[in-house]
Amino acid sequence: MSEVLQLFKAIGLGLMILLPLANPLTTVALLLGLSGNMTKEERDNQSLMASIYVFAIMTVAFYAGQVVMNTFGISIPGLRIAGGLIVAFIGFRMLFPQQQVEDATIVENKNAEMKKHKTANIAFVPLAMPSTAGPGTIAMIISSASTIRDGVDYPHWIILIAPVLIFFLVSTILWVSLRSSGAIMRMVGKSGIEAISRLMGFLLVCMGVQFIINGVLEIISSYSATLP
Protein backbone atom coordinates (compact mmCIF):
# COMPACT_ATOMS: atom_id res chain seq x y z
CA MET A 1 0.00 0.00 0.00
CA SER A 2 2.88 2.35 0.73
CA GLU A 3 4.18 1.94 -2.83
CA VAL A 4 0.77 2.89 -4.22
CA LEU A 5 0.87 6.06 -2.13
CA GLN A 6 4.35 6.75 -3.48
CA LEU A 7 2.95 6.42 -7.00
CA PHE A 8 0.22 8.98 -6.26
CA LYS A 9 2.81 11.24 -4.66
CA ALA A 10 5.04 11.05 -7.74
CA ILE A 11 2.10 11.76 -10.04
CA GLY A 12 1.00 14.73 -7.92
CA LEU A 13 4.51 16.17 -7.91
CA GLY A 14 4.79 15.77 -11.66
CA LEU A 15 1.47 17.52 -12.24
CA MET A 16 2.52 20.41 -9.96
CA ILE A 17 5.66 20.86 -12.04
CA LEU A 18 4.20 20.48 -15.53
CA LEU A 19 0.78 22.12 -15.29
CA PRO A 20 2.10 25.68 -14.72
CA LEU A 21 4.36 25.19 -17.73
CA ALA A 22 1.67 23.66 -19.92
CA ASN A 23 -0.86 26.33 -18.79
CA PRO A 24 -4.03 24.92 -20.42
CA LEU A 25 -5.96 28.16 -19.87
CA THR A 26 -3.63 30.02 -22.22
CA THR A 27 -4.16 27.32 -24.84
CA VAL A 28 -7.91 27.64 -24.32
CA ALA A 29 -7.73 31.36 -25.06
CA LEU A 30 -5.60 30.66 -28.13
CA LEU A 31 -8.09 28.06 -29.40
CA LEU A 32 -10.98 30.47 -29.00
CA GLY A 33 -9.08 33.11 -30.95
CA LEU A 34 -8.25 30.76 -33.84
CA SER A 35 -11.40 28.65 -34.16
CA GLY A 36 -13.98 31.31 -34.94
CA ASN A 37 -14.83 29.79 -38.33
CA MET A 38 -14.88 26.19 -37.09
CA THR A 39 -17.88 24.11 -36.25
CA LYS A 40 -18.16 22.43 -32.84
CA GLU A 41 -17.16 19.08 -34.37
CA GLU A 42 -14.06 20.58 -36.00
CA ARG A 43 -13.11 22.34 -32.76
CA ASP A 44 -13.50 19.11 -30.79
CA ASN A 45 -11.35 17.26 -33.33
CA GLN A 46 -8.61 19.89 -33.07
CA SER A 47 -8.76 19.62 -29.27
CA LEU A 48 -8.32 15.84 -29.36
CA MET A 49 -5.43 15.99 -31.85
CA ALA A 50 -3.66 18.72 -29.84
CA SER A 51 -3.86 16.57 -26.71
CA ILE A 52 -2.44 13.55 -28.56
CA TYR A 53 0.41 15.66 -29.93
CA VAL A 54 1.21 16.99 -26.45
CA PHE A 55 1.35 13.46 -25.02
CA ALA A 56 3.65 12.34 -27.85
CA ILE A 57 5.99 15.35 -27.49
CA MET A 58 6.33 14.91 -23.72
CA THR A 59 6.91 11.15 -23.98
CA VAL A 60 9.58 11.51 -26.68
CA ALA A 61 11.29 14.29 -24.69
CA PHE A 62 11.40 12.11 -21.56
CA TYR A 63 12.73 8.93 -23.17
CA ALA A 64 14.85 10.29 -26.05
CA GLY A 65 15.90 13.70 -24.73
CA GLN A 66 19.01 12.32 -23.02
CA VAL A 67 20.16 10.73 -26.30
CA VAL A 68 19.90 14.08 -28.06
CA MET A 69 21.87 15.74 -25.25
CA ASN A 70 24.64 13.17 -25.49
CA THR A 71 24.75 13.57 -29.26
CA PHE A 72 25.31 17.32 -29.02
CA GLY A 73 27.47 17.18 -25.88
CA ILE A 74 25.06 19.07 -23.62
CA SER A 75 25.65 18.60 -19.89
CA ILE A 76 22.94 18.27 -17.26
CA PRO A 77 23.95 21.48 -15.43
CA GLY A 78 23.95 23.31 -18.75
CA LEU A 79 20.48 22.01 -19.52
CA ARG A 80 19.21 22.98 -16.08
CA ILE A 81 20.55 26.53 -16.37
CA ALA A 82 19.22 26.92 -19.91
CA GLY A 83 15.90 25.39 -18.93
CA GLY A 84 15.72 27.66 -15.90
CA LEU A 85 16.32 30.73 -18.04
CA ILE A 86 13.60 29.64 -20.46
CA VAL A 87 11.13 28.85 -17.69
CA ALA A 88 11.85 32.15 -15.91
CA PHE A 89 11.51 34.07 -19.19
CA ILE A 90 8.14 32.44 -19.87
CA GLY A 91 7.10 33.29 -16.31
CA PHE A 92 8.11 36.94 -16.71
CA ARG A 93 6.11 37.15 -19.93
CA MET A 94 3.07 35.73 -18.13
CA LEU A 95 3.55 38.13 -15.21
CA PHE A 96 3.98 41.17 -17.45
CA PRO A 97 2.08 40.36 -20.66
CA GLN A 98 2.34 42.58 -23.68
CA GLN A 99 1.00 42.34 -27.20
CA GLN A 100 3.59 40.57 -29.28
CA VAL A 101 3.86 41.26 -33.00
CA GLU A 102 4.78 37.63 -33.57
CA ASP A 103 1.67 36.38 -31.78
CA ALA A 104 -0.56 38.72 -33.76
CA THR A 105 1.09 37.53 -36.99
CA ILE A 106 0.45 33.89 -36.10
CA VAL A 107 -3.21 34.59 -35.38
CA GLU A 108 -3.63 36.58 -38.59
CA ASN A 109 -1.94 33.89 -40.69
CA LYS A 110 -4.06 31.16 -39.14
CA ASN A 111 -7.25 33.15 -39.65
CA ALA A 112 -6.32 33.72 -43.29
CA GLU A 113 -5.61 30.01 -43.67
CA MET A 114 -8.99 29.11 -42.18
CA LYS A 115 -10.73 31.38 -44.67
CA LYS A 116 -9.08 29.52 -47.54
CA HIS A 117 -9.49 26.04 -46.10
CA LYS A 118 -12.56 24.99 -44.20
CA THR A 119 -10.71 22.68 -41.79
CA ALA A 120 -7.39 24.33 -41.02
CA ASN A 121 -5.10 22.32 -38.75
CA ILE A 122 -4.10 24.26 -35.65
CA ALA A 123 -3.66 21.21 -33.40
CA PHE A 124 0.13 20.86 -33.65
CA VAL A 125 1.04 24.51 -34.23
CA PRO A 126 0.32 26.55 -32.22
CA LEU A 127 -1.88 24.60 -29.74
CA ALA A 128 0.46 21.69 -28.95
CA MET A 129 3.73 23.48 -29.67
CA PRO A 130 4.73 26.04 -28.56
CA SER A 131 1.62 26.89 -26.53
CA THR A 132 1.46 23.74 -24.36
CA ALA A 133 4.58 21.62 -24.90
CA GLY A 134 6.97 24.49 -25.50
CA PRO A 135 10.74 24.72 -24.94
CA GLY A 136 10.36 25.32 -21.21
CA THR A 137 8.22 22.21 -20.77
CA ILE A 138 10.60 20.08 -22.84
CA ALA A 139 13.66 21.33 -20.94
CA MET A 140 11.95 20.60 -17.62
CA ILE A 141 11.05 17.06 -18.74
CA ILE A 142 14.57 16.24 -19.97
CA SER A 143 16.15 17.57 -16.79
CA SER A 144 13.66 15.69 -14.61
CA ALA A 145 14.36 12.50 -16.55
CA SER A 146 18.09 12.83 -15.91
CA THR A 147 17.46 13.50 -12.22
CA ILE A 148 15.28 10.40 -11.93
CA ARG A 149 17.87 8.22 -13.61
CA ASP A 150 20.62 9.57 -11.37
CA GLY A 151 18.76 8.22 -8.39
CA VAL A 152 15.38 8.85 -6.83
CA ASP A 153 13.96 7.14 -3.78
CA TYR A 154 11.12 5.41 -5.64
CA PRO A 155 10.62 1.77 -6.63
CA HIS A 156 11.66 0.91 -10.18
CA TRP A 157 8.11 0.18 -11.37
CA ILE A 158 6.95 3.63 -10.23
CA ILE A 159 9.76 5.29 -12.18
CA LEU A 160 8.61 3.37 -15.27
CA ILE A 161 4.87 4.01 -14.91
CA ALA A 162 4.60 7.46 -13.30
CA PRO A 163 5.97 9.59 -16.21
CA VAL A 164 3.57 8.06 -18.73
CA LEU A 165 0.63 8.55 -16.35
CA ILE A 166 1.68 12.16 -15.69
CA PHE A 167 1.89 12.95 -19.41
CA PHE A 168 -1.46 11.22 -19.99
CA LEU A 169 -3.12 13.24 -17.21
CA VAL A 170 -1.67 16.53 -18.50
CA SER A 171 -2.94 15.69 -22.00
CA THR A 172 -6.34 14.70 -20.61
CA ILE A 173 -6.61 17.94 -18.61
CA LEU A 174 -5.71 19.86 -21.76
CA TRP A 175 -8.33 17.95 -23.78
CA VAL A 176 -11.06 18.57 -21.19
CA SER A 177 -10.12 22.26 -21.00
CA LEU A 178 -10.19 22.66 -24.77
CA ARG A 179 -13.48 20.78 -25.10
CA SER A 180 -14.92 23.10 -22.45
CA SER A 181 -13.29 26.22 -23.88
CA GLY A 182 -16.52 28.09 -24.48
CA ALA A 183 -17.90 27.38 -21.00
CA ILE A 184 -14.55 28.17 -19.34
CA MET A 185 -14.31 31.55 -21.04
CA ARG A 186 -17.90 32.43 -20.07
CA MET A 187 -17.41 31.31 -16.46
CA VAL A 188 -13.93 32.71 -15.75
CA GLY A 189 -13.92 35.63 -18.14
CA LYS A 190 -10.94 37.30 -19.76
CA SER A 191 -9.86 38.99 -16.54
CA GLY A 192 -10.01 35.69 -14.65
CA ILE A 193 -7.81 33.94 -17.20
CA GLU A 194 -5.33 36.81 -17.03
CA ALA A 195 -5.23 36.60 -13.21
CA ILE A 196 -4.63 32.84 -13.25
CA SER A 197 -2.00 33.26 -15.95
CA ARG A 198 -0.13 35.82 -13.80
CA LEU A 199 -0.23 33.51 -10.78
CA MET A 200 1.18 30.65 -12.85
CA GLY A 201 3.78 33.07 -14.22
CA PHE A 202 4.99 33.85 -10.70
CA LEU A 203 5.30 30.12 -9.97
CA LEU A 204 7.27 29.66 -13.18
CA VAL A 205 9.70 32.45 -12.27
CA CYS A 206 10.33 30.80 -8.88
CA MET A 207 10.82 27.40 -10.51
CA GLY A 208 13.16 28.83 -13.15
CA VAL A 209 15.34 30.60 -10.58
CA GLN A 210 15.56 27.43 -8.50
CA PHE A 211 16.43 25.50 -11.67
CA ILE A 212 19.32 27.88 -12.33
CA ILE A 213 20.52 27.66 -8.69
CA ASN A 214 20.55 23.85 -8.89
CA GLY A 215 22.57 23.94 -12.10
CA VAL A 216 25.13 26.39 -10.70
CA LEU A 217 25.48 24.40 -7.47
CA GLU A 218 26.02 21.22 -9.48
CA ILE A 219 28.77 22.90 -11.49
CA ILE A 220 30.45 24.14 -8.31
CA SER A 221 30.15 20.70 -6.73
CA SER A 222 31.66 18.91 -9.72
CA TYR A 223 34.45 21.50 -9.96
CA SER A 224 35.25 21.18 -6.24
CA ALA A 225 35.43 17.40 -6.58
CA THR A 226 38.22 17.72 -9.18
CA LEU A 227 40.36 19.92 -6.93
CA PRO A 228 43.19 18.18 -5.00
C-alpha positions in Angstrom: 0.0 0.0 0.0 2.9 2.4 0.7 4.2 1.9 -2.8 0.8 2.9 -4.2 0.9 6.1 -2.1 4.4 6.8 -3.5 2.9 6.4 -7.0 0.2 9.0 -6.3 2.8 11.2 -4.7 5.0 11.1 -7.7 2.1 11.8 -10.0 1.0 14.7 -7.9 4.5 16.2 -7.9 4.8 15.8 -11.7 1.5 17.5 -12.2 2.5 20.4 -10.0 5.7 20.9 -12.0 4.2 20.5 -15.5 0.8 22.1 -15.3 2.1 25.7 -14.7 4.4 25.2 -17.7 1.7 23.7 -19.9 -0.9 26.3 -18.8 -4.0 24.9 -20.4 -6.0 28.2 -19.9 -3.6 30.0 -22.2 -4.2 27.3 -24.8 -7.9 27.6 -24.3 -7.7 31.4 -25.1 -5.6 30.7 -28.1 -8.1 28.1 -29.4 -11.0 30.5 -29.0 -9.1 33.1 -31.0 -8.3 30.8 -33.8 -11.4 28.6 -34.2 -14.0 31.3 -34.9 -14.8 29.8 -38.3 -14.9 26.2 -37.1 -17.9 24.1 -36.2 -18.2 22.4 -32.8 -17.2 19.1 -34.4 -14.1 20.6 -36.0 -13.1 22.3 -32.8 -13.5 19.1 -30.8 -11.3 17.3 -33.3 -8.6 19.9 -33.1 -8.8 19.6 -29.3 -8.3 15.8 -29.4 -5.4 16.0 -31.8 -3.7 18.7 -29.8 -3.9 16.6 -26.7 -2.4 13.6 -28.6 0.4 15.7 -29.9 1.2 17.0 -26.4 1.4 13.5 -25.0 3.7 12.3 -27.9 6.0 15.4 -27.5 6.3 14.9 -23.7 6.9 11.2 -24.0 9.6 11.5 -26.7 11.3 14.3 -24.7 11.4 12.1 -21.6 12.7 8.9 -23.2 14.8 10.3 -26.0 15.9 13.7 -24.7 19.0 12.3 -23.0 20.2 10.7 -26.3 19.9 14.1 -28.1 21.9 15.7 -25.2 24.6 13.2 -25.5 24.8 13.6 -29.3 25.3 17.3 -29.0 27.5 17.2 -25.9 25.1 19.1 -23.6 25.6 18.6 -19.9 22.9 18.3 -17.3 24.0 21.5 -15.4 23.9 23.3 -18.8 20.5 22.0 -19.5 19.2 23.0 -16.1 20.6 26.5 -16.4 19.2 26.9 -19.9 15.9 25.4 -18.9 15.7 27.7 -15.9 16.3 30.7 -18.0 13.6 29.6 -20.5 11.1 28.9 -17.7 11.9 32.1 -15.9 11.5 34.1 -19.2 8.1 32.4 -19.9 7.1 33.3 -16.3 8.1 36.9 -16.7 6.1 37.2 -19.9 3.1 35.7 -18.1 3.5 38.1 -15.2 4.0 41.2 -17.4 2.1 40.4 -20.7 2.3 42.6 -23.7 1.0 42.3 -27.2 3.6 40.6 -29.3 3.9 41.3 -33.0 4.8 37.6 -33.6 1.7 36.4 -31.8 -0.6 38.7 -33.8 1.1 37.5 -37.0 0.5 33.9 -36.1 -3.2 34.6 -35.4 -3.6 36.6 -38.6 -1.9 33.9 -40.7 -4.1 31.2 -39.1 -7.2 33.2 -39.6 -6.3 33.7 -43.3 -5.6 30.0 -43.7 -9.0 29.1 -42.2 -10.7 31.4 -44.7 -9.1 29.5 -47.5 -9.5 26.0 -46.1 -12.6 25.0 -44.2 -10.7 22.7 -41.8 -7.4 24.3 -41.0 -5.1 22.3 -38.8 -4.1 24.3 -35.7 -3.7 21.2 -33.4 0.1 20.9 -33.6 1.0 24.5 -34.2 0.3 26.6 -32.2 -1.9 24.6 -29.7 0.5 21.7 -29.0 3.7 23.5 -29.7 4.7 26.0 -28.6 1.6 26.9 -26.5 1.5 23.7 -24.4 4.6 21.6 -24.9 7.0 24.5 -25.5 10.7 24.7 -24.9 10.4 25.3 -21.2 8.2 22.2 -20.8 10.6 20.1 -22.8 13.7 21.3 -20.9 12.0 20.6 -17.6 11.0 17.1 -18.7 14.6 16.2 -20.0 16.2 17.6 -16.8 13.7 15.7 -14.6 14.4 12.5 -16.6 18.1 12.8 -15.9 17.5 13.5 -12.2 15.3 10.4 -11.9 17.9 8.2 -13.6 20.6 9.6 -11.4 18.8 8.2 -8.4 15.4 8.8 -6.8 14.0 7.1 -3.8 11.1 5.4 -5.6 10.6 1.8 -6.6 11.7 0.9 -10.2 8.1 0.2 -11.4 7.0 3.6 -10.2 9.8 5.3 -12.2 8.6 3.4 -15.3 4.9 4.0 -14.9 4.6 7.5 -13.3 6.0 9.6 -16.2 3.6 8.1 -18.7 0.6 8.6 -16.3 1.7 12.2 -15.7 1.9 13.0 -19.4 -1.5 11.2 -20.0 -3.1 13.2 -17.2 -1.7 16.5 -18.5 -2.9 15.7 -22.0 -6.3 14.7 -20.6 -6.6 17.9 -18.6 -5.7 19.9 -21.8 -8.3 17.9 -23.8 -11.1 18.6 -21.2 -10.1 22.3 -21.0 -10.2 22.7 -24.8 -13.5 20.8 -25.1 -14.9 23.1 -22.5 -13.3 26.2 -23.9 -16.5 28.1 -24.5 -17.9 27.4 -21.0 -14.5 28.2 -19.3 -14.3 31.6 -21.0 -17.9 32.4 -20.1 -17.4 31.3 -16.5 -13.9 32.7 -15.8 -13.9 35.6 -18.1 -10.9 37.3 -19.8 -9.9 39.0 -16.5 -10.0 35.7 -14.6 -7.8 33.9 -17.2 -5.3 36.8 -17.0 -5.2 36.6 -13.2 -4.6 32.8 -13.2 -2.0 33.3 -15.9 -0.1 35.8 -13.8 -0.2 33.5 -10.8 1.2 30.7 -12.8 3.8 33.1 -14.2 5.0 33.8 -10.7 5.3 30.1 -10.0 7.3 29.7 -13.2 9.7 32.4 -12.3 10.3 30.8 -8.9 10.8 27.4 -10.5 13.2 28.8 -13.1 15.3 30.6 -10.6 15.6 27.4 -8.5 16.4 25.5 -11.7 19.3 27.9 -12.3 20.5 27.7 -8.7 20.6 23.9 -8.9 22.6 23.9 -12.1 25.1 26.4 -10.7 25.5 24.4 -7.5 26.0 21.2 -9.5 28.8 22.9 -11.5 30.5 24.1 -8.3 30.2 20.7 -6.7 31.7 18.9 -9.7 34.5 21.5 -10.0 35.2 21.2 -6.2 35.4 17.4 -6.6 38.2 17.7 -9.2 40.4 19.9 -6.9 43.2 18.2 -5.0 
